[in-house]
Amino acid sequence: MHHGSDEAFCVLRGRLEVLVGGVRRVLQQGEHVTVPAGTTHTFATVDAAGAQVLAVMTPEVDQLVSALHAASSDEERAEVWARYNSEVTHLPGPARYES
């Protein structure tokens, strides 16, 4: 979750499974989703072929992603999440699936 930053994803090729809040769905080529700041979210490719996705994010989220890739321990990653106004969260119950 990014507390102060919206984020958006548009599928250019393939399929992408997204979880936004408590709703999980699969985006097809040409579909997109916007994730408002403060909303739990994640995403994953669906098929072995992968997906090509356009991600639109603030500079803060871009810096978070780069710093997470550079971190070498769980302690470093925890500090990175906090530094960039974000956190790892868990849903209180199972997500519902929408098509």
FIRO-522784 format. One record per residue: residue in three letters; x, y, z of N, C-alpha, C in turn. Coordinates in nm, 4 decimals. Layout:
// FIRO-522784
<r aa="Ala" n_x="X" n_y="Y" n_z="Z" ca_x="X" ca_y="Y" ca_z="Z" c_x="X" c_y="Y" c_z="Z"/>
...
//
This chain:
// FIRO-522784
<r aa="Met" n_x="0.0844" n_y="-0.1171" n_z="0.0000" ca_x="0.0000" ca_y="0.0000" ca_z="0.0000" c_x="0.0893" c_y="0.1239" c_z="0.0000"/>
<r aa="His" n_x="0.0547" n_y="0.2178" n_z="-0.0863" ca_x="0.1254" ca_y="0.3454" ca_z="-0.0903" c_x="0.0317" c_y="0.4499" c_z="-0.0290"/>
<r aa="His" n_x="0.0720" n_y="0.5090" n_z="0.0811" ca_x="-0.0177" ca_y="0.5975" ca_z="0.1551" c_x="-0.0453" c_y="0.7291" c_z="0.0844"/>
<r aa="Gly" n_x="0.0485" n_y="0.7782" n_z="0.0053" ca_x="0.0293" ca_y="0.9084" ca_z="-0.0573" c_x="0.0341" c_y="0.9078" c_z="-0.2082"/>
<r aa="Ser" n_x="0.0305" n_y="0.7904" n_z="-0.2699" ca_x="0.0494" ca_y="0.7836" ca_z="-0.4152" c_x="-0.0518" c_y="0.6918" c_z="-0.4811"/>
<r aa="Asp" n_x="-0.1161" n_y="0.7422" n_z="-0.5868" ca_x="-0.1970" ca_y="0.6571" ca_z="-0.6733" c_x="-0.1029" c_y="0.5811" c_z="-0.7658"/>
<r aa="Glu" n_x="-0.1556" n_y="0.4761" n_z="-0.8283" ca_x="-0.0782" ca_y="0.3973" ca_z="-0.9232" c_x="-0.1761" c_y="0.3403" c_z="-1.0250"/>
<r aa="Ala" n_x="-0.1320" n_y="0.3171" n_z="-1.1484" ca_x="-0.2201" ca_y="0.2616" ca_z="-1.2503" c_x="-0.1439" c_y="0.1603" c_z="-1.3345"/>
<r aa="Phe" n_x="-0.2182" n_y="0.0624" n_z="-1.3871" ca_x="-0.1603" ca_y="-0.0423" ca_z="-1.4706" c_x="-0.2497" c_y="-0.0629" c_z="-1.5928"/>
<r aa="Cys" n_x="-0.1878" n_y="-0.0702" n_z="-1.7106" ca_x="-0.2596" ca_y="-0.0975" ca_z="-1.8354" c_x="-0.1920" c_y="-0.2163" c_z="-1.9028"/>
<r aa="Val" n_x="-0.2701" n_y="-0.3167" n_z="-1.9384" ca_x="-0.2153" ca_y="-0.4366" ca_z="-2.0015" c_x="-0.2014" c_y="-0.4119" c_z="-2.1518"/>
<r aa="Leu" n_x="-0.0779" n_y="-0.4161" n_z="-2.2003" ca_x="-0.0500" ca_y="-0.3971" ca_z="-2.3426" c_x="-0.0512" c_y="-0.5287" c_z="-2.4179"/>
<r aa="Arg" n_x="-0.0100" n_y="-0.6369" n_z="-2.3492" ca_x="-0.0074" ca_y="-0.7706" ca_z="-2.4091" c_x="-0.0218" c_y="-0.8713" c_z="-2.2961"/>
<r aa="Gly" n_x="-0.0955" n_y="-0.9792" n_z="-2.3221" ca_x="-0.1112" ca_y="-1.0852" ca_z="-2.2235" c_x="-0.2234" c_y="-1.0555" c_z="-2.1245"/>
<r aa="Arg" n_x="-0.2125" n_y="-1.1189" n_z="-2.0073" ca_x="-0.3133" ca_y="-1.1021" ca_z="-1.9021" c_x="-0.2431" c_y="-1.0776" c_z="-1.7690"/>
<r aa="Leu" n_x="-0.3071" n_y="-0.9985" n_z="-1.6841" ca_x="-0.2497" ca_y="-0.9635" ca_z="-1.5552" c_x="-0.3566" c_y="-0.9786" c_z="-1.4478"/>
<r aa="Glu" n_x="-0.3271" n_y="-1.0563" n_z="-1.3457" ca_x="-0.4179" ca_y="-1.0674" ca_z="-1.2319" c_x="-0.3857" c_y="-0.9548" c_z="-1.1348"/>
<r aa="Val" n_x="-0.4880" n_y="-0.8813" n_z="-1.0926" ca_x="-0.4693" ca_y="-0.7707" ca_z="-0.9997" c_x="-0.5603" c_y="-0.7889" c_z="-0.8789"/>
<r aa="Leu" n_x="-0.5104" n_y="-0.7448" n_z="-0.7672" ca_x="-0.5895" ca_y="-0.7380" ca_z="-0.6446" c_x="-0.5900" c_y="-0.5914" c_z="-0.6035"/>
<r aa="Val" n_x="-0.7082" n_y="-0.5327" n_z="-0.5945" ca_x="-0.7231" ca_y="-0.3931" ca_z="-0.5538" c_x="-0.8254" c_y="-0.3924" c_z="-0.4406"/>
<r aa="Gly" n_x="-0.7790" n_y="-0.3563" n_z="-0.3210" ca_x="-0.8661" ca_y="-0.3679" ca_z="-0.2047" c_x="-0.8974" c_y="-0.5142" c_z="-0.1828"/>
<r aa="Gly" n_x="-1.0244" n_y="-0.5499" n_z="-0.1755" ca_x="-1.0629" ca_y="-0.6889" ca_z="-0.1570" c_x="-1.1118" c_y="-0.7554" c_z="-0.2835"/>
<r aa="Val" n_x="-1.0865" n_y="-0.6951" n_z="-0.4004" ca_x="-1.1368" ca_y="-0.7486" ca_z="-0.5268" c_x="-1.0207" c_y="-0.7945" c_z="-0.6142"/>
<r aa="Arg" n_x="-1.0281" n_y="-0.9205" n_z="-0.6576" ca_x="-0.9270" ca_y="-0.9787" ca_z="-0.7452" c_x="-0.9915" c_y="-0.9994" c_z="-0.8818"/>
<r aa="Arg" n_x="-0.9183" n_y="-0.9614" n_z="-0.9878" ca_x="-0.9682" ca_y="-0.9832" ca_z="-1.1242" c_x="-0.8521" c_y="-0.9992" c_z="-1.2201"/>
<r aa="Val" n_x="-0.8825" n_y="-1.0489" n_z="-1.3386" ca_x="-0.7817" ca_y="-1.0648" ca_z="-1.4434" c_x="-0.8086" c_y="-0.9602" c_z="-1.5505"/>
<r aa="Leu" n_x="-0.7069" n_y="-0.8800" n_z="-1.5763" ca_x="-0.7145" ca_y="-0.7796" ca_z="-1.6823" c_x="-0.6652" c_y="-0.8406" c_z="-1.8129"/>
<r aa="Gln" n_x="-0.7372" n_y="-0.8139" n_z="-1.9200" ca_x="-0.7008" ca_y="-0.8593" ca_z="-2.0538" c_x="-0.6282" c_y="-0.7456" c_z="-2.1260"/>
<r aa="Gln" n_x="-0.5701" n_y="-0.7773" n_z="-2.2407" ca_x="-0.5045" ca_y="-0.6757" ca_z="-2.3219" c_x="-0.5995" c_y="-0.5583" c_z="-2.3448"/>
<r aa="Gly" n_x="-0.5494" n_y="-0.4362" n_z="-2.3223" ca_x="-0.6282" ca_y="-0.3153" ca_z="-2.3418" c_x="-0.7027" c_y="-0.2686" c_z="-2.2179"/>
<r aa="Glu" n_x="-0.7119" n_y="-0.3513" n_z="-2.1143" ca_x="-0.7805" ca_y="-0.3110" ca_z="-1.9923" c_x="-0.6827" c_y="-0.2460" c_z="-1.8954"/>
<r aa="His" n_x="-0.7358" n_y="-0.1647" n_z="-1.8063" ca_x="-0.6504" ca_y="-0.0950" ca_z="-1.7105" c_x="-0.7203" c_y="-0.0841" c_z="-1.5758"/>
<r aa="Val" n_x="-0.6425" n_y="-0.0515" n_z="-1.4748" ca_x="-0.6957" ca_y="-0.0295" ca_z="-1.3401" c_x="-0.6158" c_y="0.0831" c_z="-1.2753"/>
<r aa="Thr" n_x="-0.6852" n_y="0.1653" n_z="-1.1986" ca_x="-0.6212" ca_y="0.2694" ca_z="-1.1189" c_x="-0.6354" c_y="0.2310" c_z="-0.9723"/>
<r aa="Val" n_x="-0.5257" n_y="0.2398" n_z="-0.9000" ca_x="-0.5236" ca_y="0.2058" ca_z="-0.7578" c_x="-0.5090" c_y="0.3365" c_z="-0.6788"/>
<r aa="Pro" n_x="-0.6139" n_y="0.3755" n_z="-0.6060" ca_x="-0.6031" ca_y="0.4988" ca_z="-0.5272" c_x="-0.5051" c_y="0.4844" c_z="-0.4114"/>
<r aa="Ala" n_x="-0.4422" n_y="0.5934" n_z="-0.3729" ca_x="-0.3531" ca_y="0.5934" ca_z="-0.2565" c_x="-0.4263" c_y="0.5336" c_z="-0.1369"/>
<r aa="Gly" n_x="-0.3530" n_y="0.4582" n_z="-0.0556" ca_x="-0.4107" ca_y="0.3992" ca_z="0.0642" c_x="-0.4851" c_y="0.2696" c_z="0.0415"/>
<r aa="Thr" n_x="-0.4764" n_y="0.2137" n_z="-0.0795" ca_x="-0.5478" ca_y="0.0898" ca_z="-0.1125" c_x="-0.4494" c_y="-0.0261" c_z="-0.1237"/>
<r aa="Thr" n_x="-0.4785" n_y="-0.1353" n_z="-0.0546" ca_x="-0.3976" ca_y="-0.2561" ca_z="-0.0661" c_x="-0.4081" c_y="-0.3075" c_z="-0.2096"/>
<r aa="His" n_x="-0.2933" n_y="-0.3445" n_z="-0.2684" ca_x="-0.2953" ca_y="-0.3955" ca_z="-0.4048" c_x="-0.1721" c_y="-0.4812" c_z="-0.4326"/>
<r aa="Thr" n_x="-0.1862" n_y="-0.5660" n_z="-0.5309" ca_x="-0.0743" ca_y="-0.6440" ca_z="-0.5840" c_x="-0.1135" c_y="-0.6929" c_z="-0.7227"/>
<r aa="Phe" n_x="-0.0192" n_y="-0.7510" n_z="-0.7944" ca_x="-0.0476" ca_y="-0.8001" ca_z="-0.9287" c_x="0.0478" c_y="-0.9140" c_z="-0.9615"/>
<r aa="Ala" n_x="0.0084" n_y="-0.9968" n_z="-1.0579" ca_x="0.0908" ca_y="-1.1094" ca_z="-1.1021" c_x="0.0511" c_y="-1.1482" c_z="-1.2436"/>
<r aa="Thr" n_x="0.1460" n_y="-1.2003" n_z="-1.3187" ca_x="0.1123" ca_y="-1.2517" ca_z="-1.4514" c_x="0.0313" c_y="-1.3794" c_z="-1.4344"/>
<r aa="Val" n_x="-0.0470" n_y="-1.4111" n_z="-1.5348" ca_x="-0.1375" ca_y="-1.5259" ca_z="-1.5296" c_x="-0.0816" c_y="-1.6438" c_z="-1.6076"/>
<r aa="Asp" n_x="-0.0203" n_y="-1.6167" n_z="-1.7197" ca_x="0.0253" ca_y="-1.7216" ca_z="-1.8107" c_x="0.1776" c_y="-1.7285" c_z="-1.8149"/>
<r aa="Ala" n_x="0.2280" n_y="-1.8417" n_z="-1.8587" ca_x="0.3736" ca_y="-1.8586" ca_z="-1.8711" c_x="0.4333" c_y="-1.7584" c_z="-1.9705"/>
<r aa="Ala" n_x="0.3536" n_y="-1.7120" n_z="-2.0655" ca_x="0.4018" ca_y="-1.6159" ca_z="-2.1651" c_x="0.4255" c_y="-1.4776" c_z="-2.1049"/>
<r aa="Gly" n_x="0.3735" n_y="-1.4532" n_z="-1.9858" ca_x="0.3933" ca_y="-1.3248" ca_z="-1.9213" c_x="0.2992" c_y="-1.2192" c_z="-1.9755"/>
<r aa="Ala" n_x="0.3291" n_y="-1.0951" n_z="-1.9446" ca_x="0.2462" ca_y="-0.9832" ca_z="-1.9882" c_x="0.3357" c_y="-0.8609" c_z="-2.0056"/>
<r aa="Gln" n_x="0.2932" n_y="-0.7739" n_z="-2.0928" ca_x="0.3586" ca_y="-0.6438" ca_z="-2.1067" c_x="0.2616" c_y="-0.5419" c_z="-2.0486"/>
<r aa="Val" n_x="0.3087" n_y="-0.4675" n_z="-1.9494" ca_x="0.2213" ca_y="-0.3783" ca_z="-1.8737" c_x="0.2822" c_y="-0.2390" c_z="-1.8687"/>
<r aa="Leu" n_x="0.1989" n_y="-0.1391" n_z="-1.8893" ca_x="0.2394" ca_y="-0.0007" ca_z="-1.8700" c_x="0.2004" c_y="0.0359" c_z="-1.7269"/>
<r aa="Ala" n_x="0.2988" n_y="0.0687" n_z="-1.6452" ca_x="0.2739" ca_y="0.1094" ca_z="-1.5071" c_x="0.2935" c_y="0.2597" c_z="-1.4958"/>
<r aa="Val" n_x="0.1949" n_y="0.3271" n_z="-1.4410" ca_x="0.2017" ca_y="0.4709" ca_z="-1.4210" c_x="0.2099" c_y="0.4941" c_z="-1.2705"/>
<r aa="Met" n_x="0.3184" n_y="0.5594" n_z="-1.2272" ca_x="0.3401" ca_y="0.5769" ca_z="-1.0839" c_x="0.4058" c_y="0.7116" c_z="-1.0561"/>
<r aa="Thr" n_x="0.3971" n_y="0.7527" n_z="-0.9321" ca_x="0.4616" ca_y="0.8766" ca_z="-0.8896" c_x="0.6119" c_y="0.8535" c_z="-0.8764"/>
<r aa="Pro" n_x="0.6911" n_y="0.9596" n_z="-0.8726" ca_x="0.8355" ca_y="0.9427" ca_z="-0.8498" c_x="0.8639" c_y="0.8677" c_z="-0.7184"/>
<r aa="Glu" n_x="0.7823" n_y="0.8908" n_z="-0.6149" ca_x="0.8041" ca_y="0.8225" ca_z="-0.4873" c_x="0.7918" c_y="0.6708" c_z="-0.5021"/>
<r aa="Val" n_x="0.6910" n_y="0.6241" n_z="-0.5745" ca_x="0.6734" ca_y="0.4798" ca_z="-0.5938" c_x="0.7853" c_y="0.4249" c_z="-0.6822"/>
<r aa="Asp" n_x="0.8258" n_y="0.4986" n_z="-0.7835" ca_x="0.9373" ca_y="0.4556" ca_z="-0.8681" c_x="1.0643" c_y="0.4393" c_z="-0.7849"/>
<r aa="Gln" n_x="1.0914" n_y="0.5334" n_z="-0.6957" ca_x="1.2088" ca_y="0.5231" ca_z="-0.6084" c_x="1.1956" c_y="0.4056" c_z="-0.5124"/>
<r aa="Leu" n_x="1.0746" n_y="0.3796" n_z="-0.4632" ca_x="1.0501" ca_y="0.2645" ca_z="-0.3763" c_x="1.0874" c_y="0.1350" c_z="-0.4479"/>
<r aa="Val" n_x="1.0391" n_y="0.1175" n_z="-0.5692" ca_x="1.0661" ca_y="-0.0053" ca_z="-0.6450" c_x="1.2164" c_y="-0.0235" c_z="-0.6659"/>
<r aa="Ser" n_x="1.2852" n_y="0.0818" n_z="-0.7044" ca_x="1.4306" ca_y="0.0719" ca_z="-0.7240" c_x="1.5015" c_y="0.0362" c_z="-0.5942"/>
<r aa="Ala" n_x="1.4620" n_y="0.1003" n_z="-0.4852" ca_x="1.5260" ca_y="0.0733" ca_z="-0.3554" c_x="1.4968" c_y="-0.0683" c_z="-0.3067"/>
<r aa="Leu" n_x="1.3770" n_y="-0.1199" n_z="-0.3316" ca_x="1.3455" ca_y="-0.2578" ca_z="-0.2919" c_x="1.4328" c_y="-0.3573" c_z="-0.3672"/>
<r aa="His" n_x="1.4564" n_y="-0.3318" n_z="-0.4955" ca_x="1.5420" ca_y="-0.4214" ca_z="-0.5743" c_x="1.6862" c_y="-0.4182" c_z="-0.5262"/>
<r aa="Ala" n_x="1.7291" n_y="-0.3065" n_z="-0.4705" ca_x="1.8671" ca_y="-0.2934" ca_z="-0.4228" c_x="1.8860" c_y="-0.3457" c_z="-0.2809"/>
<r aa="Ala" n_x="1.7783" n_y="-0.3604" n_z="-0.2057" ca_x="1.7883" ca_y="-0.4055" ca_z="-0.0662" c_x="1.8306" c_y="-0.5524" c_z="-0.0613"/>
<r aa="Ser" n_x="1.9151" n_y="-0.5858" n_z="0.0375" ca_x="1.9681" ca_y="-0.7222" ca_z="0.0435" c_x="1.9225" c_y="-0.8000" c_z="0.1663"/>
<r aa="Ser" n_x="1.8378" n_y="-0.7414" n_z="0.2491" ca_x="1.7903" ca_y="-0.8146" ca_z="0.3671" c_x="1.6473" c_y="-0.7721" c_z="0.3995"/>
<r aa="Asp" n_x="1.5788" n_y="-0.8525" n_z="0.4797" ca_x="1.4437" ca_y="-0.8179" ca_z="0.5218" c_x="1.4433" c_y="-0.6880" c_z="0.6004"/>
<r aa="Glu" n_x="1.5464" n_y="-0.6650" n_z="0.6795" ca_x="1.5551" ca_y="-0.5420" ca_z="0.7578" c_x="1.5667" c_y="-0.4200" c_z="0.6665"/>
<r aa="Glu" n_x="1.6488" n_y="-0.4317" n_z="0.5631" ca_x="1.6631" ca_y="-0.3211" ca_z="0.4673" c_x="1.5313" c_y="-0.2951" c_z="0.3956"/>
<r aa="Arg" n_x="1.4644" n_y="-0.4034" n_z="0.3540" ca_x="1.3372" ca_y="-0.3865" ca_z="0.2836" c_x="1.2332" c_y="-0.3192" c_z="0.3732"/>
<r aa="Ala" n_x="1.2267" n_y="-0.3546" n_z="0.5001" ca_x="1.1313" ca_y="-0.2923" ca_z="0.5929" c_x="1.1587" c_y="-0.1422" c_z="0.6044"/>
<r aa="Glu" n_x="1.2857" n_y="-0.1044" n_z="0.6087" ca_x="1.3221" ca_y="0.0369" ca_z="0.6174" c_x="1.2843" c_y="0.1104" c_z="0.4887"/>
<r aa="Val" n_x="1.3023" n_y="0.0436" n_z="0.3751" ca_x="1.2692" ca_y="0.1044" ca_z="0.2455" c_x="1.1191" c_y="0.1324" c_z="0.2371"/>
<r aa="Trp" n_x="1.0360" n_y="0.0348" n_z="0.2749" ca_x="0.8908" ca_y="0.0565" ca_z="0.2716" c_x="0.8533" c_y="0.1808" c_z="0.3515"/>
<r aa="Ala" n_x="0.9085" n_y="0.1919" n_z="0.4716" ca_x="0.8761" ca_y="0.3058" ca_z="0.5580" c_x="0.9268" c_y="0.4375" c_z="0.4992"/>
<r aa="Arg" n_x="1.0473" n_y="0.4361" n_z="0.4436" ca_x="1.1073" ca_y="0.5582" ca_z="0.3887" c_x="1.0230" c_y="0.6160" c_z="0.2756"/>
<r aa="Tyr" n_x="0.9575" n_y="0.5302" n_z="0.1988" ca_x="0.8808" ca_y="0.5757" ca_z="0.0834" c_x="0.7300" c_y="0.5755" c_z="0.1086"/>
<r aa="Asn" n_x="0.6907" n_y="0.5938" n_z="0.2362" ca_x="0.5501" ca_y="0.6150" ca_z="0.2703" c_x="0.4609" c_y="0.5008" c_z="0.2223"/>
<r aa="Ser" n_x="0.5095" n_y="0.3777" n_z="0.2352" ca_x="0.4379" ca_y="0.2595" ca_z="0.1893" c_x="0.4535" c_y="0.1480" c_z="0.2916"/>
<r aa="Glu" n_x="0.3726" n_y="0.0441" n_z="0.2790" ca_x="0.3852" ca_y="-0.0707" ca_z="0.3682" c_x="0.3268" c_y="-0.1956" c_z="0.3050"/>
<r aa="Val" n_x="0.3724" n_y="-0.3097" n_z="0.3527" ca_x="0.3147" ca_y="-0.4381" ca_z="0.3146" c_x="0.1948" c_y="-0.4596" c_z="0.4055"/>
<r aa="Thr" n_x="0.0798" n_y="-0.4913" n_z="0.3472" ca_x="-0.0418" ca_y="-0.5121" ca_z="0.4255" c_x="-0.1007" c_y="-0.6483" c_z="0.3937"/>
<r aa="His" n_x="-0.1969" n_y="-0.6871" n_z="0.4726" ca_x="-0.2673" ca_y="-0.8136" ca_z="0.4516" c_x="-0.4169" c_y="-0.7857" c_z="0.4561"/>
<r aa="Leu" n_x="-0.4892" n_y="-0.8531" n_z="0.3703" ca_x="-0.6354" ca_y="-0.8364" ca_z="0.3706" c_x="-0.6935" c_y="-0.9069" c_z="0.4923"/>
<r aa="Pro" n_x="-0.7991" n_y="-0.8516" n_z="0.5520" ca_x="-0.8576" ca_y="-0.9158" ca_z="0.6692" c_x="-0.9278" c_y="-1.0472" c_z="0.6378"/>
<r aa="Gly" n_x="-0.9712" n_y="-1.0676" n_z="0.5176" ca_x="-1.0393" ca_y="-1.1916" ca_z="0.4790" c_x="-1.0072" c_y="-1.2252" c_z="0.3357"/>
<r aa="Pro" n_x="-1.0688" n_y="-1.3315" n_z="0.2834" ca_x="-1.0400" ca_y="-1.3689" ca_z="0.1440" c_x="-1.0913" c_y="-1.2649" c_z="0.0461"/>
<r aa="Ala" n_x="-1.0155" n_y="-1.2450" n_z="-0.0601" ca_x="-1.0567" ca_y="-1.1522" ca_z="-0.1657" c_x="-1.1678" c_y="-1.2159" c_z="-0.2477"/>
<r aa="Arg" n_x="-1.2580" n_y="-1.1350" n_z="-0.2975" ca_x="-1.3599" ca_y="-1.1894" ca_z="-0.3878" c_x="-1.3107" c_y="-1.1737" c_z="-0.5299"/>
<r aa="Tyr" n_x="-1.3504" n_y="-1.2632" n_z="-0.6155" ca_x="-1.3028" ca_y="-1.2651" ca_z="-0.7539" c_x="-1.4098" c_y="-1.2087" c_z="-0.8442"/>
<r aa="Glu" n_x="-1.3742" n_y="-1.1154" n_z="-0.9303" ca_x="-1.4660" ca_y="-1.0587" ca_z="-1.0281" c_x="-1.4116" c_y="-1.0814" c_z="-1.1676"/>
<r aa="Ser" n_x="-1.5012" n_y="-1.0920" n_z="-1.2621" ca_x="-1.4568" ca_y="-1.1080" ca_z="-1.4018" c_x="-1.4778" c_y="-0.9809" c_z="-1.4782"/>
//
